[in-house]
Amino acid sequence: MSKVAVLGSGSWGTALSIVLADNGHDVRLWGRSQKQAEEINQHHYNNQYLTDVKLPSSIVAYTDLEASLHDADTILLVVPTKAMRDVLGELRNYLDRPLPFIHASKGIEPGTHFRISEIIEEEVPQHLRSSVAVISGPSHAEEVALRQPTTITSSSLNPEAAKYVQDLFMTNHFRVYTNPDLIGVEIGGALKNIIAIGAGMTNGLGFGDNAKAALMTRGLAEIARLGLKLGASPLTFAGLSGLGDLIVTCTSVHSRNWRAGNMLGKGKSIDEVLNEMGMVVEGIRTTKAAYELAKKEKVEMPITNVLYDVLFHDKSTKEAVSELMGRVKKHEVEDLKIDPL
């Protein structure tokens, strides 16, 4: 049995806590809301994020970060990208030995263009982290919490760390594969949120399956194009953290990014969308980071570019679609030059 500090008590952090508890682990779920912690500890519910889902009694909620980390032998980070540095900067003050770090967050940091694992490595001194791994793939928290069949990927530069994550989470309803391509797994998980915003927009504009299929297919090409430039394996983008995550995020009302795009397509402003959502929409911040990174790396990402203009320069959604459809004629695979294996 492991003692796991799960940092982030939103829907995904809570769902992963259920998986860990089902595996017999000692779960300390940390968040900032005292009201939420009391609900979890006294009634075993987190209704703000997972309505009517009964939590195992072995999940104990904390609002004191130091207390949640006491005697923990594993740290699972499930906080939004924008909060990652603050949480890491605080928690490193409470560590006195190296621990494995696992993250389940999906984003890229604007400005630095760092992936989450790179943020962890920069913020946590090497003598306080034994390894860094990611868990990612097609996984709605609402379905994981109900113990519906789910399959994901764990990845790390350290193969033993990826296997440790696999062993930590693997259950009869939560299957975990390992993948050595840390760059590809993180890039796929982050950038699919951008395409999901676009997919939601097509629904909001009243378009059908043809438009969504086109957007997802060309979106995957963009994700792979940038990933390959950064050193990822092309095979990763055909796997769970690439195509799999893209499908689930672009086709479901569970997806915050899809819902945000849907509201934008119906004519709401970005401020109206964020106020109505009341939760972090990772794809918005990731769009800015990916736009900057693509410019830096000289990688063509037309879908990301027009969504950036919609989100940050008030371009209308109809104008964005017109711009994409009016692009210069191209060969479908000319921009994805992959050497045969």
Long-range contacts (C-beta under 8 A, 24 or more apart in sequence): 1-25, 1-26, 2-26, 2-73, 2-74, 2-168, 3-28, 3-71, 3-72, 3-73, 3-74, 4-28, 4-72, 4-73, 4-74, 4-75, 4-76, 4-168, 5-30, 5-68, 5-69, 5-72, 5-74, 5-75, 5-76, 6-30, 6-76, 6-78, 7-65, 7-68, 7-75, 7-76, 7-77, 7-78, 7-79, 7-87, 7-91, 8-77, 8-78, 8-79, 8-80, 8-105, 9-33, 9-36, 9-37, 9-40, 9-46, 9-49, 9-61, 10-49, 10-78, 10-141, 10-279, 10-280, 11-49, 11-50, 11-141, 11-142, 11-145, 12-78, 12-104, 12-141, 13-76, 13-78, 13-79, 13-104, 14-46, 14-49, 14-50, 14-53, 14-55, 14-59, 14-141, 14-145, 15-50, 15-139, 15-141, 15-142, 15-144, 15-145, 16-76, 16-78, 16-104, 16-135, 16-144, 16-169, 17-55, 17-59, 18-53, 18-55, 18-56, 18-59, 18-144, 18-145, 18-147, 19-144, 19-169, 19-171, 19-174, 20-76, 20-168, 20-169, 21-55, 21-56, 21-58, 21-59, 22-56, 22-147, 22-171, 23-168, 23-169, 23-170, 23-171, 25-58, 25-168, 26-58, 27-56, 27-58, 27-59, 27-60, 28-60, 28-62, 28-67, 28-68, 28-69, 28-72, 29-59, 29-60, 29-61, 29-62, 29-68, 30-61, 30-62, 30-63, 30-64, 30-65, 30-68, 31-61, 31-62, 31-63, 32-63, 33-63, 34-63, 36-61, 37-61, 37-62, 37-63, 49-141, 50-141, 50-142, 50-145, 53-145, 53-146, 65-90, 65-91, 65-94, 66-93, 66-94, 69-94, 69-95, 72-99, 73-99, 73-100, 74-99, 74-100, 74-102, 74-168, 75-99, 75-100, 75-101, 75-102, 76-102, 76-103, 76-104, 77-101, 77-102, 77-103, 77-104, 77-105, 77-116, 77-120, 78-103, 78-104, 78-105, 79-105, 80-105, 80-107, 80-280, 80-282, 81-105, 81-106, 81-107, 81-108, 81-109, 81-116, 81-282, 81-285, 81-286, 82-280, 82-285, 84-109, 84-116, 84-119, 84-120, 84-123, 85-119, 85-123, 88-119, 88-120, 88-123, 88-124, 89-123, 91-124, 92-123, 92-124, 92-125, 92-128, 95-124, 95-128, 97-128, 98-127, 98-128, 98-129, 98-130, 99-128, 99-129, 99-130, 100-129, 100-130, 100-131, 100-132, 100-133, 100-161, 100-164, 101-129, 101-131, 101-132, 101-133, 102-132, 102-133, 102-134, 102-135, 102-154, 102-165, 102-168, 103-132, 103-133, 103-134, 103-135, 104-134, 104-135, 104-136, 105-282, 106-136, 106-186, 106-189, 106-190, 106-192, 106-193, 106-282, 106-286, 107-190, 107-193, 107-282, 107-285, 107-286, 107-289, 108-187, 108-190, 108-191, 108-286, 108-289, 108-290, 108-293, 109-289, 110-285, 110-288, 110-289, 110-292, 111-289, 111-292, 113-289, 113-292, 113-293, 113-296, 115-183, 115-186, 115-187, 115-190, 116-186, 117-182, 117-186, 130-161, 131-156, 131-158, 131-160, 131-161, 131-164, 132-156, 132-157, 132-158, 132-161, 133-158, 133-161, 133-162, 133-164, 133-165, 134-182, 134-185, 134-186, 134-189, 135-165, 135-169, 135-176, 136-185, 136-186, 136-188, 136-189, 136-240, 136-241, 136-245, 137-189, 137-240, 137-241, 137-244, 137-245, 138-240, 138-244, 138-245, 138-247, 138-248, 138-249, 139-245, 139-248, 140-248, 140-252, 140-254, 140-255, 141-254, 142-254, 143-254, 144-174, 147-173, 147-174, 148-173, 149-173, 149-175, 150-174, 150-175, 151-175, 151-176, 151-177, 151-240, 151-244, 152-176, 152-177, 152-240, 152-241, 153-177, 153-178, 153-179, 153-185, 153-239, 153-240, 153-241, 154-178, 154-179, 155-179, 155-180, 155-181, 155-182, 155-184, 155-185, 155-186, 155-241, 156-180, 156-182, 157-182, 177-240, 179-236, 179-239, 179-241, 181-232, 181-233, 181-235, 181-236, 183-227, 183-230, 183-231, 183-232, 184-227, 184-232, 184-233, 184-236, 184-237, 184-241, 184-242, 185-236, 185-241, 187-223, 187-226, 187-227, 187-230, 187-232, 188-223, 188-227, 188-232, 188-236, 188-237, 188-241, 188-242, 188-245, 188-246, 189-241, 189-245, 190-282, 190-286, 190-290, 191-222, 191-223, 191-226, 191-227, 191-286, 191-290, 191-304, 192-219, 192-223, 192-242, 192-245, 192-246, 192-249, 192-250, 193-249, 193-257, 193-281, 193-282, 193-283, 193-286, 194-219, 194-257, 194-283, 194-286, 194-287, 194-290, 194-303, 194-304, 194-307, 195-219, 195-220, 195-222, 195-223, 195-246, 195-249, 195-250, 195-303, 196-246, 196-249, 196-250, 196-255, 196-257, 196-258, 196-261, 196-283, 197-257, 197-258, 197-260, 197-261, 197-264, 197-281, 197-283, 197-284, 197-287, 197-307, 197-311, 198-261, 198-303, 198-307, 199-249, 199-250, 199-251, 199-258, 199-261, 200-255, 200-257, 200-258, 200-259, 200-260, 200-261, 200-262, 200-263, 200-264, 200-265, 201-261, 201-262, 201-264, 201-265, 201-310, 201-317, 201-320, 201-321, 202-261, 202-265, 202-321, 203-258, 203-261, 203-262, 203-265, 204-261, 204-262, 204-263, 204-264, 204-265, 204-266, 204-267, 204-317, 205-265, 205-266, 205-317, 205-318, 205-321, 206-265, 207-321, 211-321, 212-250, 212-251, 215-250, 215-303, 216-246, 216-247, 216-250, 218-302, 218-303, 219-246, 219-250, 219-303, 220-246, 221-335, 221-336, 222-300, 222-301, 222-302, 222-303, 222-304, 224-336, 225-299, 225-300, 225-301, 225-335, 225-336, 226-290, 226-293, 226-294, 226-297, 226-299, 226-301, 228-336, 228-338, 229-297, 229-299, 230-297, 234-338, 256-280, 256-281, 256-282, 256-283, 257-281, 257-282, 257-283, 260-284, 264-310, 264-317, 265-317, 267-317, 270-311, 284-311, 287-311, 287-312, 288-312, 300-335, 302-327
